[in-house]
Amino acid sequence: MFFLNVRRVSRPALLLCGCALVFSLNPAFADDTDNAQTQKSPSTEFITVNGVRRTTTTDPDVTSLFKRSLGFSAYSAGGVSALPVLNGMADDRVATFVDGMRMQAACPNHMNPAMSYIDPDMVSSAVAIAGITSVSQGGDSTGGTIEVNRKDPIFSKSSKILVTGHAKGEYRSNGGGSGASGSVTVANDWLSLRYTGSYSHASDYHAGGGQRVLSTNYLSFNHAVTLGVRKENHLLALTVGQQDIPYEGFPNQYMDMTNNRSTFVNGKYTGDFNWGTLEARGFWQRVDHAMNMLSDKGGHTASTGMPMNTDTRTAGYSIKATIPLGPRHTLGIGSSFDHNGLNDWWPPLLNSTMMGPDTFHNVNNGHRDRLGHYIEWKARWAPRFSTELGLRNDLVLMNTGPVAPYSWTSMMSMADAAAAKAFNAASRGRTDTNFDVTATGRWQALDSLTIEGGYARKTRSPNLYERYAWGRGTMATTMIGWFGDGNGYVGNLNLTPEIANTVSTTVTLHDPHGHRWEIKVQPYYTYTHHYINVVKIGTLSNGLSMLQFANHNAQSYGINSSMFARLWNSQTYGQGEIQANLNWVRGQDLVSHAGLYHQMPTNGVITLRETFQNWSVHVDVTLVKSKESVDRLRQEPRTPGYALLGLGGSYHWRYFTLDGSIDNVLDQKYYLPLGGMSLGDYQSTGYLGPLLGLGRSFNLSLTASF
């Protein structure tokens, strides 16, 4: 980083990083900035994940940042972003915010989830809270909350012009993955302008032993410009950006993504006043999305494949005010609104009797609007005891227009034509009035013992596809479903909102001096009224099922745990530490008595890390038990257990950081417990089985800051 009109740049150095040209400048100017990310080595980029600073990752998927978070897992989608799971609750059951924007997937297969719209290199902080969440952290969810935020604008400490930024290039051997990202900021003490961009690409990866896993390729571009204005205790930031994914393969879907373009505008204001603090956000997003079949699944032409188009508009605001009521009490109030408008249509295929002659209107001018308000009271009754009580109301309004099959008269469209007539004749508007309650307490019983716990009532309304997917033909139903299981899905106009009642306790034992060790244990139990599960209404030609969404009661319970210990700390040997986490969850449908779908088996990660001067190395062991608890209705596959070894290290020098790692060192062959069915391989080989995980991969990245 450097200031113009201060002194001439000393010792310029050129670095080819991806396609970026980077200048390494005099470190004398490194401290003259308010950037919270600046460290002793300015080349080191950090992301705060659940309050812990971590170096940036070479994985292009933002969900990789949460690998060690309590209760977190993810199920496979495309290579850009997996779908999050918290305490066994997946996807729409998790309130996911990216820079304050709550986005619904604009796809019947959820190929564009919220975290696919941001590159890890753009992230400043990421938080995943499973189970009990504050009412201020969003409603319309039952599993928890994920918040991912971009870096705030950077300003100079004086009126001099500050120019700072970084560039990063990376390579992953498995699949020939490559990427480049970077940012540049020009700012003075009150005005800041920043550009960030990223590129990521990969071909199909290979599983352990060398087998190619089809439909795992992708190409992604992200661009964003942020304008920041600061005056005293007030900050205004406006970000405009665009994402373009020309293609992305999906190994556990019948379809692939052949284009996804998103344009967004996001504004944020924060201010400190005599009465408290105020945060206000507003956003708008447009997504143009197209699906068809890439070459691994046979490709597509004007007369082959199956074109599917989606167009969505998302807009909303959120306002949060925090008001101190005295030295011990704080009041929080807030309001938010989210609009999601959706058009989903499937153009006819040339000369096709099955997919023509008309356009299949899957969702016609559908909308899902949510208006929410909350009030939250935090109180510190004693130096070691505090409580939080919150109430929230969300009003969810949904509707959609009349739909149409490919043909009203064709014999091949009879099932869809009859379903469309019944759907159009039905009353489709729905209004849900939902209430959430959160009550928690925190007691520091000893200097080394902290106990937190409480109760939460969380409510979630169905998404647009759960209510309004109406097709009954085999092809129409198999195009619906974000579960990666190959089954066909039908919506249900009579669905009611889920109501999850959760109790949870977190017990933390820790070193009272110096944070040399910590042990955390978190048991929980959730009972969900009207859990949106499925009932079987038919059988597909490949032996899989046609399923309809239905309300059942369900329960889930488990234990999350983590530990940390500093093993040594000396000038001679540096600092050594061990980290570990272990998660266990069970879910059961109390009507069908089957296991809930996508419940991760017992799993954990053990990491041994050594840091010495500018060097850092680590050894990871990932342990996953065999998956035995499955959903019989969806024919969820059982998978064997496995253990994976990973190695990595980094070196920091002045403005440069070199990272290297080896994933799956022993090239272990294993199946992903939440990977669903490998439909890409099935269409090529005729064998239907679970999705294989990534084999050995050598990864390298180089980051330079200026």
Secondary structure, DSSP 8 states (H G I E B T S, - for coil): -EETTTS---S--EEEETTEEEE---GGGTTSS--TT--SSTT--EEEETTEEEE--S-S-GGGGGTTSTTEEEE---SS--EEEETTEEGGGEEEEETTEE---SSTT--S-GGGGS-GGGEEEEEEEES---GGG-SS-SSEEEEEEE------SSSS-EEEEEEEEEEETTTTEEEEEEEEEEE-SSEEEEEEEEEEEE---B-TTS-B-SS--EEEEEEEEEEEEEETTEEEEEEEEEEEEEEE--TTSS-EEEEEEEEEEEEEEEEEETTEEEEEEEEEEEEEEEEE--GGGT---SSSS--EEEEEEEEEEEEEEEEE-SSSEEEEEEEEEEEEEEEEEE---TT-SSS-SS-EEEEEEEEEEEEEEEEEEEEEEETTEEEEEEEEEEEEEEE----B-S-SS-GGGHHHHHHHHHHHHS---EEEEEEEEEEEEEEEEETTEEEEEEEEEEEE---HHHHH----SHHHHHT--SSSS--EEE--TT---EEEEEEEEEEEEE-TTT--EEEEEEEEEEEEEEEEEEEEEEE-TTS-EEEEEEEEEEEEEEEEEEEEEEEEEETTTEEEEEEEEEEEEEEEETTT--B-SS---SEEEEEEEEEETTEEEEEEEEEE--B----TTTT---B--EEEEEEEEEEEETTEEEEEEEESTT----B-TT--B-HHHHHHHS---B-B----EEEEEEEEE-
